[in-house]
Amino acid sequence: MLIARSIALFVLAAIAEIGGAWLVWQGVRAHRGLLWVGAGVIALGLYGFVATLQVDANFGRILAAYGGVFVAGSLAWGMVVDGFRPDRYDVIGAAVCLLGVAVIMYAPRGA
């Protein structure tokens, strides 16, 4: 159950961070305005909060593992929101990153 909770938090964090960055991008690069930028800044702040909800208390471990989630999540976001089509190397790279997440977060550790 703890692993399922952890994965859900990583997904929520990815939506907040990637979505926030996308909103800022849209506000600035697509000239959609400060409302979009402000919404992005709020979402990015929510990402920072969600990361603190992980059970593991090691900041470095959580952020390192989240990096792998961010890689895969960014590609998925691009597919769903922007119509991006990853090639096989994108997919392989994302899979390697997610394997790294699993090792960092869920490998058995001694007390």
C-alpha positions as CSV (number, residue, x, y, z in Angstrom):
1,M,0.0,0.0,0.0
2,L,2.9,2.4,0.7
3,I,4.3,1.8,-2.8
4,A,0.9,2.6,-4.4
5,R,0.7,5.8,-2.3
6,S,4.2,6.8,-3.3
7,I,3.5,6.2,-7.0
8,A,0.3,8.2,-6.8
9,L,2.2,11.1,-5.2
10,F,4.8,10.9,-7.9
11,V,2.1,11.1,-10.5
12,L,0.4,14.1,-8.8
13,A,3.8,15.8,-8.4
14,A,4.5,15.3,-12.1
15,I,1.1,16.7,-13.1
16,A,1.7,19.8,-10.9
17,E,5.3,20.4,-12.0
18,I,5.0,19.6,-15.7
19,G,1.6,21.3,-15.9
20,G,3.0,24.3,-14.1
21,A,6.0,24.6,-16.4
22,W,3.7,24.2,-19.4
23,L,1.4,26.9,-18.2
24,V,4.4,29.3,-17.8
25,W,5.6,28.3,-21.2
26,Q,2.2,29.0,-22.7
27,G,1.9,32.3,-20.9
28,V,5.3,33.5,-22.1
29,R,6.1,31.7,-25.4
30,A,2.5,31.5,-26.7
31,H,1.8,35.0,-25.4
32,R,-1.3,33.9,-23.4
33,G,-0.5,36.3,-20.6
34,L,0.2,36.7,-17.0
35,L,-2.9,34.7,-15.8
36,W,-1.4,31.6,-17.4
37,V,2.0,32.4,-15.9
38,G,0.5,32.9,-12.5
39,A,-1.4,29.6,-12.7
40,G,1.8,27.9,-13.6
41,V,3.6,29.4,-10.6
42,I,0.9,28.2,-8.3
43,A,1.0,24.7,-9.8
44,L,4.8,24.7,-9.4
45,G,4.4,25.6,-5.7
46,L,1.9,22.7,-5.3
47,Y,4.5,20.4,-6.8
48,G,6.9,21.4,-4.1
49,F,4.3,20.7,-1.4
50,V,3.3,17.3,-2.9
51,A,6.9,16.1,-2.8
52,T,7.0,16.6,0.9
53,L,4.1,14.0,1.3
54,Q,6.4,11.1,0.4
55,V,7.0,8.7,3.3
56,D,10.8,8.6,2.8
57,A,12.3,11.6,4.6
58,N,15.4,11.9,2.4
59,F,15.0,15.0,0.2
60,G,17.8,13.9,-2.1
61,R,16.4,10.4,-2.7
62,I,12.9,11.8,-3.4
63,L,14.1,14.4,-5.8
64,A,16.5,12.0,-7.5
65,A,13.7,9.5,-8.0
66,Y,11.3,12.2,-9.1
67,G,13.7,13.1,-11.8
68,G,13.0,9.8,-13.5
69,V,9.3,10.4,-13.1
70,F,9.7,13.8,-14.6
71,V,11.4,12.5,-17.7
72,A,8.7,9.9,-18.4
73,G,5.9,12.3,-17.4
74,S,7.2,15.0,-19.7
75,L,7.1,12.7,-22.7
76,A,3.6,11.6,-21.7
77,W,2.5,15.2,-21.3
78,G,3.8,16.1,-24.7
79,M,1.9,13.2,-26.2
80,V,-1.4,14.0,-24.6
81,V,-1.3,17.8,-24.6
82,D,0.9,18.8,-27.6
83,G,0.6,15.8,-29.9
84,F,4.3,14.9,-29.6
85,R,5.2,11.4,-30.8
86,P,8.2,10.0,-29.0
87,D,10.6,7.8,-31.0
88,R,11.9,4.4,-29.7
89,Y,14.9,6.1,-28.0
90,D,12.6,8.4,-26.1
91,V,10.6,5.4,-24.9
92,I,13.8,3.4,-24.0
93,G,15.2,6.4,-22.2
94,A,12.0,6.9,-20.2
95,A,11.9,3.2,-19.3
96,V,15.5,3.3,-18.1
97,C,14.6,6.4,-15.9
98,L,11.5,4.6,-14.5
99,L,13.6,1.6,-13.7
100,G,16.0,3.9,-11.9
101,V,13.0,5.3,-9.9
102,A,12.1,1.8,-8.8
103,V,15.6,1.0,-7.7
104,I,16.1,4.3,-5.8
105,M,12.7,4.2,-4.1
106,Y,11.6,0.6,-3.6
107,A,14.7,-1.5,-3.3
108,P,14.9,-3.3,0.0
109,R,17.1,-1.5,2.5
110,G,18.3,-2.6,5.9
111,A,17.3,-0.6,9.0
